[in-house]
Amino acid sequence: MSLLGNFDIAGSALSAQSVRLNAVASNLANAETVSRTAAGTYRAKHPQFETIFSDTLHGRENMGVRVKNVLESNSTPIQQYQPEHPMANEKGYIYLPNVNAIEEMANMISASRSYQSSVEVMNTSKQLLMRTLSLGQ
Amino acid sequence: MVISLDNALGIHSQALSLYSQRSTILAANLANADTPNYKAQDIDFKSILSRAENKHSGGTKMSATQPGHFGSASSSNFVAERLYREPDQPSLDGNTVEVQKEQAAFTDNSMRYMATLRFITGRVQGMLTALRGE
């Protein structure tokens, strides 16, 4: 029954969106992580999604989603001149991560909305299945 | 008159199968709402069901004259070919899913599934009444 496939699809979306939420949480938590060197600075992480296909009797269908890889932002870290800072290097500079808090918040809202719609899909599919199981009664 | 369950339920059993297939396609669209280059899909419900209806009402059928020929599709392997949706607002990442439209279509499809279930329940109850003769 193809309604059961809805749970796989919506489930894959839930796990992909939770990875995205996790990345947002990590980025926001590390937004103020100061580093001594530019190379050692935390870089914002962004998961990249891709569609998964499964081969069925009728060809390629039953598509869900998964995280292909987690990309690190390659924009340059913020350099600040703070010679009194304990992490400052010999020239008096510290490096802050390139995390854009506004971008992260927008990402978080988008991820939670997508998560909610997948939960809705699961709930509706469950109701339909339960009604189908009690067919003819 | 030959009594068969397929005839008793009419087009509704095929409609139910088609609705469940469509719900899976719409669920996949919603799941891939944030996937770059994903193209939203749907099925042409009307044309597929009218094809099934022709078959159901004994319309044109393919004849199998050789042992290797495929017979006409029965309700068990009743499959809809997928078409790509034309987006109103295409996005830069190549994704053509419009979440609000997909959600509306999913809810609409679920309601129609429920309605079809009610029709089948009605037919089954009619048969049960006839069998019991109460």
Contacts between the chains, C-beta under 8 A, distances in Angstrom:
chain1	res1	chain2	res2	distance
A	1	B	20	6.6
A	2	B	17	8.0
A	2	B	20	4.7
A	2	B	21	5.2
A	2	B	23	7.6
A	2	B	24	4.7
A	3	B	20	4.7
A	3	B	23	6.4
A	3	B	24	7.2
A	5	B	24	4.9
A	5	B	27	7.8
A	6	B	23	6.1
A	6	B	24	5.6
A	6	B	27	4.5
A	9	B	24	6.8
A	9	B	27	4.7
A	9	B	28	5.1
A	9	B	31	4.9
A	10	B	27	5.8
A	10	B	30	7.7
A	10	B	31	6.2
A	12	B	31	6.2
A	13	B	30	7.1
A	13	B	31	3.5
A	13	B	32	7.7
A	16	B	31	7.9
A	17	B	34	7.7
A	20	B	34	7.7
A	48	B	36	7.5
A	49	B	32	7.5
A	49	B	34	5.7
A	49	B	35	4.3
A	49	B	36	7.0
A	50	B	35	6.3
A	51	B	32	5.5
A	51	B	35	5.4
A	51	B	38	5.4
A	57	B	77	7.7
A	58	B	77	7.8
A	58	B	79	4.6
A	61	B	24	7.7
A	61	B	25	7.9
A	61	B	82	7.4
A	62	B	24	6.9
A	62	B	28	7.4
A	63	B	28	4.2
A	63	B	31	7.3
A	63	B	32	6.7
A	64	B	28	7.0
A	64	B	31	5.6
A	65	B	31	4.9
A	65	B	32	5.1
A	65	B	34	7.8
A	65	B	35	5.4
A	110	B	34	6.9
A	111	B	34	7.8
A	113	B	99	7.8
A	114	B	30	8.0
A	114	B	33	5.5
A	114	B	34	5.8
A	114	B	99	7.8
A	117	B	30	5.4
A	117	B	33	7.3
A	117	B	99	6.5
A	117	B	103	6.2
A	118	B	30	6.5
A	118	B	31	6.2
A	120	B	103	7.5
A	121	B	27	4.9
A	121	B	30	5.7
A	121	B	31	7.7
A	121	B	106	6.6
A	124	B	106	7.0
A	124	B	107	7.4
A	124	B	110	5.1
A	125	B	23	6.7
A	125	B	27	7.1
A	127	B	110	7.8
A	128	B	20	7.7
A	128	B	23	7.3
A	128	B	110	6.0
A	128	B	113	5.5
A	128	B	114	7.1
A	131	B	114	6.5
A	131	B	117	5.5
A	132	B	16	7.9
A	132	B	117	6.4
A	135	B	117	6.4
A	135	B	120	6.3
A	135	B	121	6.2
A	135	B	124	7.2
A	136	B	120	7.4
A	136	B	121	5.9
A	136	B	124	3.9
A	136	B	125	7.2
A	136	B	128	7.8
A	137	B	121	7.8
